[in-house]
Amino acid sequence: MFIDKLFYRIFQLFSYLIFLLKWGFRLKKVGPGSYWISPCRIVFPSFISLGKNVVILNSARIEINPLNKSCKGLNIGNGVNIGHNFFCSSFSHVEIKDGALISDNVAIIDNNHNHVRGESSVKTNINSKPILIEKNVTIYRNSTILAGVIIGEGSVIAAHSLINKNVEPFSVVGGCPAKKINDIK
């Protein structure tokens, strides 16, 4: 048991040091103990802030698109854990507060195209609205969070959910689109 814990701590320290060497100077902010595991794809890392003890597992894809001067990028609070294949696309601002747990294959997208009848979506403008994920939120696998959403503190998002409206604090939601299932007492 002691050997397992020691090995895990050594692995964490090694991952953190490798991460700092490769990414530490490129990110806006990196808190102590924060790292992601490669491979990952990062666009505009200077718009990403990581709090203390943030862990992002491999195959993350984070795309910050600072098309206008109001883009604040991605801010992740302290003690956040994010699973494999995380996808984040931000033209505006995505904030994930302390203690959030985000499972595998979760997508957070703060933008979409203005669809115009008879025109290709490639040629249309893009709308963007900030996303806020409050403290201690749990988002289970294969869920998608769309533009303009606020997920209240302590909420739980069921697997395979599409979140297109605000989520009340301390509630359980699920479905496509998500609906409230229960309150957390």
Beta strands, then each sheet from edge to edge (+ up, - down):
strand 1: 29-30
strand 2: 35-36
strand 3: 41-43
strand 4: 48-50
strand 5: 55-56
strand 6: 61-64
strand 7: 73-76
strand 8: 81-82
strand 9: 87-90
strand 10: 93-96
strand 11: 101-102
strand 12: 107-109
strand 13: 111-113
strand 14: 126-128
strand 15: 131-133
strand 16: 138-139
strand 17: 144-145
strand 18: 150-151
strand 19: 156-157
strand 20: 162-163
strand 21: 171-175
strand 22: 178-183
sheet 1: 1+ 4+ 7+ 10+ 15+ 18+
sheet 2: 2+ 5+ 8+ 11+ 16+ 19+ 21+ 22-
sheet 3: 3+ 6+ 9+ 12+ 17+ 20+
sheet 4: 13+ 14-
end
